[in-house]
Amino acid sequence: MLTVDQYEYIRIAHRVYGKKIREITRETGHSRNTVKKVLKNEYIGYSSRQNQPFPSLGPYLGTIDGWLVNDKDNPKKQRHTGTRIYNRLKNEKGYQGASSTVLRYVRIARQKIGISARQVFIPLDPPVGQEAEVDWGRCTAILDGIKTVLKFFCIRSKFSGKHFVRCYPCERQQALFDAHIQAFSYFGGIFPVLIYDNLTTAVQKVFVGKDRILQKEFKKFRAYYNFTSRFCTPGEGHEKGGVEGLVGYSRRNYMVPVPKAENLEDLNRMLLQECQAYGDHRISGKESSVNEMYEQEKHHLLGLPDIEFSNTQTANGKSDKYSTVIIDKNRYSVPTQYAYLKIRAVLKVDGIDLYYGNKKIASHPRLYNNNQWSLDPTHYLELIGQRPRAFASARPIKQWRKTWPSSYEQLLARFCASKGETKGIKDFILVLSLHKKYNPQDIQAAIEKALKANVSCSNAVFQILMNSLEQPTCFSSLPNWEILPTPDVSVYNQIGGAI
């Protein structure tokens, strides 16, 4: 091929020194046609071939094309890469050529077949305050010293980029609804259009195109808040690329290093601060910060209803011989006097309330795994008091003892040493029963004072607790006695004179 130096030499030789084409051809080795083209035209460099030959791949081209055509029916993440095709040709077909040749041909063949790995996108300017995108991500956090796998909810405004992130133990429907409610409160309004994947908590069945059968409860939730839901084409996550990016951004920035918190509520408080701080961020290509752009769109949002969506579910069960009721594949305790009775449960996203008739008899944190037990030890104290020998092996007490202060063990040991094991345990259970009514911190303080005062009975602990709360105890538990009039003491002299 002709270089710039050769192009320059030919033109100077002919135009300046008057050499003939035949002479220049003999000197340079180029054909007469090439020399004539140089003299007529500007230098255009190398011209690409119209058809790229692949001599070493000749016997394998049909095989490669067949694999690529079959890939059109396979999931995108399970299609052949160029490297995989090269390895298969080498191992299965005896190909001896270079990998670069295979990779170059695969790029051309993909374009020809219409399965290019890279897509082209249209630059968009989303309307102000109209659309937001929703998605879930997965992360790990350390809650109360325990490494816990969590799901985090993300919602992002398409116009301003303002976003909200919140963690949950799962992606169930109640968690989805609660996340929306928290997000609506954070934004101060509701985006008219929300864009989703085809998540099963919202979509019951997906049809070809945009038709969907929605879950009944999701339709009720959507109707209450009056937004329009739009669902992406299956496998086309780029249709909500903004929130897809937010999932990765949140994981890399808000979850690195692995966050540590006392509980889920504390973790979500930390995430909320991160979301608020992001408001000062300026997205590349934008002239204003996220918060400044949000000021333009917040007036376009739908208003919040006066009453928040209840987001509760109900279930019925019957308490068993362990005084527990099975709700959603987990066991929750009730006071032992309600064993073998029908119980109604009201399930919230973070808790569960148990009712007998219209009376609430127990509350527990919500469990989301299977075959777990949530036992409130105060539900069993009366029964354990009747069977004190079961104290050491009772599961509710064993679980409780792992968390209660050392002063409780010291008080138990003192009671048993003073009264004997059986009576000491019974008296100690009366102290534990104070948890049904009084604050645990106040009870702990009263126990520590009782230990310093070297007392050995529950009545003394109770008296110390009442004194610390500045509540009179002498008459607090007495019935309503009849108030008598003040006696006239002058009658005593009359009685003495009569004697």
Secondary structure as UniProt FT lines:
FT   HELIX           4..15
FT   HELIX           21..28
FT   HELIX           32..40
FT   HELIX           55..60
FT   HELIX           61..71
FT   TURN            72..73
FT   HELIX           76..78
FT   HELIX           82..88
FT   HELIX           89..93
FT   HELIX           99..113
FT   TURN            128..130
FT   STRAND          131..143
FT   TURN            144..145
FT   STRAND          146..157
FT   TURN            158..160
FT   STRAND          163..168
FT   HELIX           173..187
FT   STRAND          193..196
FT   TURN            200..202
FT   STRAND          203..206
FT   TURN            209..210
FT   STRAND          212..214
FT   HELIX           216..225
FT   STRAND          228..231
FT   TURN            234..235
FT   HELIX           237..240
FT   HELIX           241..253
FT   STRAND          260..261
FT   HELIX           264..277
FT   HELIX           278..280
FT   TURN            284..285
FT   HELIX           290..297
FT   HELIX           298..300
FT   STRAND          313..318
FT   TURN            321..322
FT   STRAND          324..327
FT   TURN            328..329
FT   STRAND          330..333
FT   HELIX           336..338
FT   TURN            339..340
FT   STRAND          342..347
FT   STRAND          351..356
FT   TURN            357..358
FT   STRAND          359..365
FT   STRAND          373..374
FT   HELIX           377..379
FT   HELIX           381..386
FT   HELIX           388..390
FT   TURN            391..393
FT   HELIX           395..401
FT   TURN            402..403
FT   HELIX           406..419
FT   HELIX           421..432
FT   HELIX           433..436
FT   HELIX           440..452
FT   TURN            453..454
FT   HELIX           458..468
FT   TURN            469..470
FT   TURN            474..477
FT   TURN            489..490
FT   HELIX           491..498
//
